[in-house]
Amino acid sequence: PDIETASYWEAFQYLSRDRTMLSLSLGMGSGLVLPQPIPREAIRRYGRALRFSGEELADFVEIISGIDDFWVVTEQRKQTDAAVRAARGMSRQR
């Protein structure tokens, strides 16, 4: 199959439905909900549905996993940074 860059992004967006979230309680009614990586098997299954096989399928899985890894790290940093800012704000109010 011939897949363009935009199609990889579309595949990533679609596969985000298979993502789980990790909920962490931080006490006092606050917490974090951190995205976890899309399971590789879900990516592989979707790649097969797009008629990828062999080396093309392996490449598809690596490309989508790479996009996902970057997205997960970025989102987790955003959330943890926000939680740190909120905690600092609460400690200043005391």
N, C-alpha and C positions, 0 to 999 in steps of 0.2 A: 504493500500500500504506500501511496505517496501522502505524507502528512506534512503540513506546513507548521511553522512556529506557532501561529495562532491556534492551531488544532491541538498542540501539546498543552497550551494554556486551558483550552476548553476541556480537555481530558482531565487535567488537574482539578479544575473547578467541579466537574462532574464527580470525580472520585473523592472529593472532599466530603461527600455524603457518607463515606465509609470510615471517616475519621472518628476516633473516640476522644473524649475529653477527660482529663484528670482533674478532679475536684479536690482542692486542699483547703481545709478550714484554717483560718488564721486567728480564730477566737474573736470575741466581741462583735459577732455578727458580720465579720468580713472573711473573705477568702479569695482564692484564685481558681479559675477554671482554665486549665492549660491544655492547648491542643496537642495531641499525640500524632506521630507519623501515620500516614495512610498505610495499612498493611500491604506489603509487597505482593501478597497473593491476590489482593483485590486489584492491584495495578496489572498484574500478569493476566488475570481473568479478563479485564477490560481490553487489554492489548490483543488477546486472542479473539475477542468479539470483533475487534477492528481488523481481524485477519492477519495479524502479525504472527510470525513463527521464527524459530531459530534465532539467528543473530539479530534480526530486526526486532524481535520480541525482547531480547535482552537489552538492546539499545533503548527501546521504548521504556522499559522498566527503570533503567538507570536515569534517563532524562526526567521522567516524572518524579522519581525518588529524589533527584537533585533539586528540582523545583520545590518539592514538598519539604525537604530538609531545610532549605533556606527560609521558607515561609514559616515553618514551625519555630525555628530559632528566633526569627524576627518577632513573631507574635508572643512567644514566651517572654522575650526581653521587654516588650512593650508592657505586658501585664505585670511582670515583677517590678519594673521601674515605677509603674503607677502605684503599686502596693507600697513600695518603699517611700514614695512621696507622700502618700496618704498617712503612713505610719509616722513619718517625721512631722507632718502637720498636726496629728493628734498629740504627739509628745510635746509640741510647742504650746498647745492649748492648755496643758496642765500646769 
